[in-house]
Amino acid sequence: MSTTTAATGDAGGDRAEAAAQHYRRIRQDILDGAFPAGTVMHETALTERYGVSRTPIREALARLEHDGLLDRAARGYRVRSGTPEDVLDIYEARIALEAVAAANAATRATELELARLEGLHAEAGATADLTAVRRLHSAWHQELWAAAHNATVLSLLTRLTAQLRIYDSRRSEDPSDLEQSHAEHEQIMAALRTRDAGAARSAISAHLDRSRDLRLRAFAATLSEV
């Protein structure tokens, strides 16, 4: 390979990595609520906010639309607002996939992966900060997916739950909700400890059924205020 070719390849790789970094940064800001549902994402404003040219911003927005986090708008893109029907559709898919993940994790998780799940679970139970507890619960679910050792399921669940995160602005931190979630996680952990795939599948499905109903009630409360 010539020096020129190598340099060109390195430059292309640098640009690709820079574009990926901007995508991840904007995506995280959306999930963290920096851009509430319905916000119009203007390329010009974003270039100023992030201090980059329009090309990586444009590429990031296109990827975020593919992820289901943005919708096309008259002047670019808008953070997806979602409907109760969207929540139902996403949960229908999520419950099916996460049931597979939990069952697989029960039989495929390594001892190290089980230890990580135990650690996150214990930390959530010992934390009083409700925001931190919700973050730990989210990390616990992600660790569970990884422990299933199915890359396709992991990728799909990551995308689906990111879409649900947009709607969390309608939910307040409820201590009783988080306590119940922790208790349900304990039931799932019990199944994982005994390598009981059927029990893990049933426990995660019941947990997500309740989570779905909470989100739908949050939607109903929001709509009644309009």
KAURCOR-V112603 format. One record per residue. N is the residue number from 1. RES is the residue in three letters. PHI is phi in whole degrees, 0 to 359 (* if undefined). OMEGA is omega in whole degrees, -180 to 180 (none if undefined). Layout:
n->[N | N]
res->[RES | RES]
phi->[PHI | PHI]
omega->[OMEGA | OMEGA]
//
This chain:
n->[1 | 2 | 3 | 4 | 5 | 6 | 7 | 8 | 9 | 10 | 11 | 12 | 13 | 14 | 15 | 16 | 17 | 18 | 19 | 20 | 21 | 22 | 23 | 24 | 25 | 26 | 27 | 28 | 29 | 30 | 31 | 32 | 33 | 34 | 35 | 36 | 37 | 38 | 39 | 40 | 41 | 42 | 43 | 44 | 45 | 46 | 47 | 48 | 49 | 50 | 51 | 52 | 53 | 54 | 55 | 56 | 57 | 58 | 59 | 60 | 61 | 62 | 63 | 64 | 65 | 66 | 67 | 68 | 69 | 70 | 71 | 72 | 73 | 74 | 75 | 76 | 77 | 78 | 79 | 80 | 81 | 82 | 83 | 84 | 85 | 86 | 87 | 88 | 89 | 90 | 91 | 92 | 93 | 94 | 95 | 96 | 97 | 98 | 99 | 100 | 101 | 102 | 103 | 104 | 105 | 106 | 107 | 108 | 109 | 110 | 111 | 112 | 113 | 114 | 115 | 116 | 117 | 118 | 119 | 120 | 121 | 122 | 123 | 124 | 125 | 126 | 127 | 128 | 129 | 130 | 131 | 132 | 133 | 134 | 135 | 136 | 137 | 138 | 139 | 140 | 141 | 142 | 143 | 144 | 145 | 146 | 147 | 148 | 149 | 150 | 151 | 152 | 153 | 154 | 155 | 156 | 157 | 158 | 159 | 160 | 161 | 162 | 163 | 164 | 165 | 166 | 167 | 168 | 169 | 170 | 171 | 172 | 173 | 174 | 175 | 176 | 177 | 178 | 179 | 180 | 181 | 182 | 183 | 184 | 185 | 186 | 187 | 188 | 189 | 190 | 191 | 192 | 193 | 194 | 195 | 196 | 197 | 198 | 199 | 200 | 201 | 202 | 203 | 204 | 205 | 206 | 207 | 208 | 209 | 210 | 211 | 212 | 213 | 214 | 215 | 216 | 217 | 218 | 219 | 220 | 221 | 222 | 223 | 224 | 225 | 226]
res->[MET | SER | THR | THR | THR | ALA | ALA | THR | GLY | ASP | ALA | GLY | GLY | ASP | ARG | ALA | GLU | ALA | ALA | ALA | GLN | HIS | TYR | ARG | ARG | ILE | ARG | GLN | ASP | ILE | LEU | ASP | GLY | ALA | PHE | PRO | ALA | GLY | THR | VAL | MET | HIS | GLU | THR | ALA | LEU | THR | GLU | ARG | TYR | GLY | VAL | SER | ARG | THR | PRO | ILE | ARG | GLU | ALA | LEU | ALA | ARG | LEU | GLU | HIS | ASP | GLY | LEU | LEU | ASP | ARG | ALA | ALA | ARG | GLY | TYR | ARG | VAL | ARG | SER | GLY | THR | PRO | GLU | ASP | VAL | LEU | ASP | ILE | TYR | GLU | ALA | ARG | ILE | ALA | LEU | GLU | ALA | VAL | ALA | ALA | ALA | ASN | ALA | ALA | THR | ARG | ALA | THR | GLU | LEU | GLU | LEU | ALA | ARG | LEU | GLU | GLY | LEU | HIS | ALA | GLU | ALA | GLY | ALA | THR | ALA | ASP | LEU | THR | ALA | VAL | ARG | ARG | LEU | HIS | SER | ALA | TRP | HIS | GLN | GLU | LEU | TRP | ALA | ALA | ALA | HIS | ASN | ALA | THR | VAL | LEU | SER | LEU | LEU | THR | ARG | LEU | THR | ALA | GLN | LEU | ARG | ILE | TYR | ASP | SER | ARG | ARG | SER | GLU | ASP | PRO | SER | ASP | LEU | GLU | GLN | SER | HIS | ALA | GLU | HIS | GLU | GLN | ILE | MET | ALA | ALA | LEU | ARG | THR | ARG | ASP | ALA | GLY | ALA | ALA | ARG | SER | ALA | ILE | SER | ALA | HIS | LEU | ASP | ARG | SER | ARG | ASP | LEU | ARG | LEU | ARG | ALA | PHE | ALA | ALA | THR | LEU | SER | GLU | VAL]
phi->[* | 287 | 298 | 296 | 297 | 296 | 295 | 297 | 296 | 298 | 296 | 296 | 294 | 297 | 295 | 296 | 292 | 296 | 297 | 294 | 296 | 294 | 300 | 296 | 292 | 293 | 301 | 296 | 297 | 296 | 293 | 277 | 89 | 295 | 238 | 299 | 307 | 94 | 294 | 278 | 261 | 274 | 302 | 299 | 295 | 289 | 297 | 289 | 296 | 260 | 67 | 227 | 284 | 286 | 299 | 295 | 294 | 298 | 294 | 296 | 296 | 296 | 294 | 291 | 295 | 298 | 289 | 86 | 268 | 235 | 243 | 294 | 233 | 301 | 241 | 130 | 225 | 227 | 298 | 299 | 271 | 82 | 224 | 304 | 295 | 298 | 298 | 299 | 296 | 295 | 293 | 301 | 287 | 297 | 299 | 297 | 288 | 286 | 295 | 296 | 299 | 295 | 296 | 294 | 298 | 299 | 254 | 250 | 298 | 282 | 297 | 295 | 294 | 296 | 294 | 295 | 298 | 299 | 295 | 296 | 296 | 293 | 296 | 297 | 290 | 260 | 258 | 267 | 289 | 295 | 295 | 295 | 298 | 298 | 296 | 293 | 298 | 297 | 296 | 298 | 298 | 297 | 294 | 298 | 300 | 297 | 289 | 283 | 56 | 222 | 297 | 293 | 298 | 300 | 296 | 293 | 293 | 299 | 291 | 295 | 288 | 297 | 297 | 292 | 301 | 299 | 276 | 291 | 296 | 275 | 250 | 260 | 288 | 247 | 304 | 293 | 297 | 292 | 295 | 295 | 300 | 296 | 296 | 291 | 298 | 296 | 297 | 293 | 300 | 300 | 291 | 293 | 298 | 265 | 59 | 262 | 296 | 295 | 293 | 295 | 297 | 294 | 292 | 291 | 295 | 295 | 299 | 285 | 301 | 292 | 300 | 299 | 296 | 296 | 295 | 294 | 294 | 296 | 298 | 299 | 296 | 294 | 295 | 289 | 274 | 285]
omega->[-180 | 178 | -180 | -180 | -180 | 180 | 179 | 179 | 178 | 180 | 179 | 178 | 178 | -180 | 180 | 180 | 178 | 179 | 180 | 179 | 179 | 177 | -178 | -178 | 180 | 179 | -179 | 178 | 177 | -178 | 179 | 177 | 178 | 176 | -177 | 178 | -180 | -180 | 176 | -177 | 180 | -179 | -177 | 180 | -179 | 177 | 178 | -178 | -175 | 176 | 180 | 180 | -176 | -176 | 179 | 176 | -180 | 179 | 179 | -179 | 178 | 178 | -180 | 173 | 178 | 178 | -178 | 180 | -180 | 172 | 174 | 177 | -177 | -178 | 177 | -177 | 178 | 176 | -174 | -180 | 178 | 179 | 174 | 179 | 176 | 180 | 179 | -179 | -179 | -180 | 178 | 178 | -177 | -178 | 180 | -177 | -177 | 173 | 176 | -179 | -179 | 179 | 179 | -180 | -180 | -177 | -174 | -175 | 175 | 177 | 178 | 179 | 176 | 179 | 177 | 178 | 178 | -179 | 178 | 180 | -180 | -180 | 178 | -179 | -177 | -175 | 180 | -179 | -174 | 178 | 178 | 179 | 180 | 179 | 178 | 176 | 178 | 179 | 178 | 179 | -180 | 177 | 178 | 179 | -179 | -178 | 178 | 179 | 174 | -173 | -179 | 178 | 179 | -179 | -179 | 180 | 177 | -180 | -178 | -178 | 174 | 177 | 180 | -179 | -180 | -175 | -176 | 177 | 179 | -177 | 174 | 178 | -176 | -178 | -178 | 177 | -177 | 177 | 178 | 177 | 180 | 178 | 179 | 175 | 178 | 177 | 178 | 178 | 180 | 179 | 179 | -179 | -179 | 179 | -179 | -176 | -179 | 179 | 179 | 179 | -179 | -177 | -180 | 179 | 178 | 179 | -178 | 173 | -180 | 178 | 178 | -178 | 177 | 180 | 179 | 177 | 178 | 176 | -178 | 180 | 180 | -178 | -179 | -180 | -177 | none]
//
